[in-house]
Amino acid sequence: MTPRISGKYQSDQWFAATNYNSQKNPAYGLVDLGLDYETSDGNVLVQLWVKNLFDKTVFSDATEFYLYNNYQYSYQPPRTYGIRARVKIR
């Protein structure tokens, strides 16, 4: 078995050159985990994984429509998890 952990830190980020607070993504950190199991002959691999472990809400885009005084935000995926399997057929 092989455990995996990865992380990402992103400092403050603005989505427009105007640097308005309404278009700012505050600094954040994300953590992903995984656990791999591979048979000794290498024919079977099973991976369990979790992305965005702490379910952090993070913007991926922010747009301000000045004419309509309207804002549009897009988000990165919430916590996701799953399993992958690979079998080699010889």
Secondary structure, DSSP 8 states (H G I E B T S, - for coil): -EEEEEEEEE--EESSTT--GGGEE--EEEEEEEEEEE-TTSSEEEEEEEESTT----EEEEEEEGGGTEEEEEE----EEEEEEEE---
